[in-house]
Amino acid sequence: MNLLILGASGLVGKALIKEFSPDYDVYGTFNQTKLNLKNDHQLQWDINDIEKILVWIDRICPDVIVSCLRGDFNVQFEAHARIIEKIKSTSMKFLFCSTTNVFDGEVSKHHAENDLPAAESDYGQFKIKCEELIMNEIGDNGIVLRLPMVWGKQSPRLNELKEKIEKDQEIEAYDNIFLNHAIDTGIAKQVRTIIENDLKGIFHLATNDIDTQYSFIFKLVKRLSNKGKVKSLTLENFEEYNFGLLTSRTDLSPNFYYDSDEVIDQLVR
C-alpha cells in the first residue's frame, strides 16, 4: 500500500513516517526540513505550487493520503480543494487532521464526533470549512481526525517546559480550562488502526480522560523535575471552559484510546 503524508516534517507527520515505514511504501512532502525517507519518496513542496503536488500524486498513485498541512488558511484550503477534486473519482482515502477548535465557539460542554461544530476562531472556522469540503465531496473516502493539544518527546511545547524548568522560571496553567491531550506516537497508531480496518467518518483522537490544564501540566512538570514551579491561573469570564473531545463511537476496541498518565509516562522516559 502506498501512503502519502502531506506536511510530513511536522510532529504528527514524523510519527506517521516512523509508524508506517516498516510495512508500507511511504511518501511525504516537506517545506524546509528533509524527511527520513528515500530521496525519491519525498518532495519539497511549497503549497502555493498546487500543480506540483497534483503531478506527484499522478506519479506515485497513493492508496491513502494523510494531510498534516500547515500554513496560510486560504492557500491550504485551495490546495485541499484541488487535491480532493483530483481524487474524488478514485478509490483513494483522504485523512484530514482537524482540531478541537472546531468547537471553540461553544465551550459550555465537551463535544463528541456527532456534535455540530461551532467555531469562534479563524482557525476553527477554517478547519470546519475543510471538514465540510472533504466529507461532502468524497463521502466515506474522507476521514476527519480531530486532535487536541498534541505532545511528543520532540514537541516545542515540551521543550518549552524543560527550558523554563532549567531557567527556574514559573510555568503558568489554567485551573478552569478542562481538556484532553494526545501524543504523536499514539495518533500514529490510531491512524494505522483506522486505515487497516477501513474505518470511516470522524474520529476524536484524544486521551479518554479530561482534566484541567493545570492538573496535567503540574503532573508533567513534577515528573520532569521536582524543581519545576507551576502557577495556577483562572481564565476570566468562565466558570468552566470545556474544551474536551469525547467519543460516541462504538466500533473501536478498548485499547484504541489511552489516558493522560500514559502520555506523561512516554514524555518523561
N, C-alpha and C positions, 0 to 999 in steps of 0.2 A: 504494500500500500504506500502511495506517495502522499506525504503530508507537507503542506506549505504553511509556514508561520510568517505572517506579516508583522513586522516590528519585533523581530526575534532577538534583538540585542538588549531588550529590557528585562526586568526582573522575572516576569512570568515567561517571556519568550525563551530565556536561557534555561529555565527549569523544564519547559516543554522539550527543548532540544535534548537535554540530558535524559529525560524520561523515555522519549520515543526512539532516539538514535540506535539503540542496540537492536531493535526489531523492525524498524520502519525505514523507508527511504525519505529522509527529512531534508527539506529545503527551507531557506529562510532569507528574509530581507533585513538589511540594516542601513542606517544612515551614515554613521561615522565609525562605529566600533565593529571590527570584523568578528565573525562568528566561529565557533568551534565546529565547523563543518568543512568538508572538502570545498575547494575553490569553485568548482562547477555546480555546487549545491547552495551557493549563497550569492545574493545580488545586492549590490549597493544601490539604494533606491531613494531618490527624492520624491516624496509623494505628490509633488506638483507635476511630475512627469508621468501621468497616468498611462500613456501608451506603452511605456517601458514595462510596466508590470503586466499589462494585458498580453504583450508579446511573450513574456516569460511564462505566463500561465499556459499559453498555447504550446510552448516548448516542453514544459515538464508534465503537463496534464495531471495535476494533483487530484487525488480522490477526496481529500479533505483540506480545507483552508481554515486556519485559525487566525483571527485578526486581533492583534495586541497593539494596534497603531496608536501613536500619539501625535500631537501637533495641532495646527490651526483647524478649528472645527469645520469651517466651510470647505476647506481643501480635503479634510478627512471624509466628509460626507460625500463629496463629489467622487472621490476615489472609490468609496464603498458602493456608490450607486452604479458606477461604470463596471465594477467587478461583478456585482450582482446581475446586472443586465447581461453580461457576457456568459455567466454560468447558469442562468435560470432555465435554460432549455436542456441542461445536462443533469447528471445524477450526482454532481459534486455536492458535498456537505460544506456549509459555511458556519463556523462557530465564531460568535462575536463577543468580545469581552466588554461587558457593560458595567454598571456601578450601582451601589446603594443610593447614589444621589438622584436616581430617577424618582425617589420618594421624598426628597428633601423639602418638598412643599407641604408635606402632611406628616408631622412628627409627633402627633398625639398618640400614635401606636406604632408597633413594629409591623412589618409587611411580609406577606407570603407571595409566592410566584403569581398567583391569580389575582392579586390586588391591582387595581388600576393605578398606573404610575401618575404621580403629581409632583412636578419639579418646580422649584423656585429659581434655582441657579441656572446660569447659562450652560454649565457643564451637564447638569441633569437633563435639561431640555434637549441638548444635542444628542445625548445618549438615547433618549426616548425616540427621537426622530430616526436614529439609525436602527433601533429595535423594530420600529414600525415598518421601515423600508424592507428589512430583511424578512420579517415574518409575512408581510403582505405579498412580497414578490416571489419568494421561493418556498413558502409554506413549511412543510416538515423538514425540508433540507436546510432550513435556517434555524440555528440553535443559539439561544441567548444565555450567556454566562454572567450573572450579576455578582460582582465582587465587592466586599467591604474593604477596609484598610488591609493592604497586603504587606506581610513581613517576609523577610528572608535573611539568611546569615550575612548576605552582602547588601542588604537593603539600605538605602540612605537614611531611613528613619531609625534603624538600629544603630548605624554608625554615629548618628547624631546623639543618641542617648549615651553611647560609650564615650564620645568626646566630652559631653557635659560632665559625666562622672569623673573622667580623667582630670578635667579642669576644676573640679569641685564646684560646679555650677548647679543651681537648683533646677529641677525639671518640673514643669507645670502640667497638670492634667485635670480634667473636669469631673466633678463628682455627681453631676446630674445629666451627663450625656451617657446614654445606655446604647451599647453597640456590641457587635461581634467582630471577629477578625478572620484572617486567612494567612496561610503560609505558602510560598511559591511552590514548594515540593508537593504539598497537599493538593493544590489546584491542579498540578500536572497529573497526579494520579487520578483525580476525579475526571479530568478531561479524557484520560485514557479509558476509564470505565464507560463514559458516555459514548465514545467512538466505537469501542469494541462490542458494546451491547446494543448499538444502533438506537440509543435513547433519543427522545425528541422533546422539543419545547423549551421551556425556560427553567434554568437551574440557579438556585441561590447557593453559591459555593462559599459558605461561611461556617465558622465554628457553630456547634449545636448548642452553645451556651451564650447568654447575653449578660453582660455586667457593665458597671460604669467604666469609663475610660480610666479614671483614677485607679480603680482596683487592679485593672490589667497592668497598667504602667508601673504601679507600685510593686506588684509581684515580680514583674520582669526585671526592674531595676535592682531589687534586692537579691535576685538570683545572679545578676551580673556582678554586683559588688555591695557589700554591706555599707560602704561609704556613700552610696548613692542617696541623694536627697530629693524627695518628691513633694511638691506643694499642691494642695488641693484647692482648686478654683471652682466657682459655681457660675454657669452660664446664665447671664441675666435674662429676665423676661420669660424664663421657662422653669416650671416646677420639675418637669422631666422632658428631656429632648430624646425621643425614642428613634433610634437610627439603626435598629437591628433588622437582619434578614431572617425570616422564618421559612420553613418549608412545609408545604401541604402535599408534597408528592408521596405516593405510596409504592412506587416502583423501584425504590433504591434500597440496597441492603444496609443493615445497621452499621457496617464498617465503612460506608461511603463517607460518613462525616467523622469529625474529630473535635476535640474541645480545646479551650484556651490553654489549659495546662500542657497539652501536647505541643502546642505552638511554642510556648515558653521553653519546654524541655529541648526542643530542636534548636532554638535560637541560642541557648547557653551551652550547648555541647562543645 
